[in-house]
Amino acid sequence: MSFEDADLARTCRNERELLKRHGQVRAKKIQQRLKALGVAETLADMRSLPGRCHELRGDRAGELSLDLDHPYRLLFRPSVKPDPGPGGGLDWVTVAAVTIIGIVDTHE
């Protein structure tokens, strides 16, 4: 797992900074989701875990999302552009590494 920018990486890797920026509830959810992503062998493993891992569409096509505390989500994408899966969508079984893009309020 990697991060799109250094500030995001620093925040996510520092519990004190994560609490300061996001509060206790969201910081805990972020840590849970990052831990799950870190131990998953492939993205397919995330389908059975909490967080409603799902592909995004429209202007965010190619990105994925995990729910945090509503309306916030953890956004990420495969670190390497994967080949299309059956039906043309993302082949979750072939995605072994992700890049964290951000923590966003989906109502903005």
C-alpha positions, 0 to 999 in steps of 0.5 A: 500500500502506498499513498498519493502524497506525502502529507496524506501518508504522514497523517495516516501513519501518525495516530496523533495527527490522524486524531487531530485532523479527523476526530476519534471516530473517523480516525479509528475507522481509517486505521481499521480500513488501512489495516484491512487493506494492508493484510488483504492479499488481493482486493477481492479479500476486501469484499467480505470485510466491513466498509462496503468496498466498491468501485466508483463511477463517473468522474471517479471511474477507476477509483474505489471507496471504503466507507468511514463515518458518513459522509466520509470515505477512504478513496484508493486505486490499484497501484498498477493499472490492472487488465480488465476483468470479466465483463470489462470491469476491474478484476479484483483478484489481480489487484495486489497493491493499492494507492490511497488517494484521500479521505473525502466528504462525499457531500461536498 
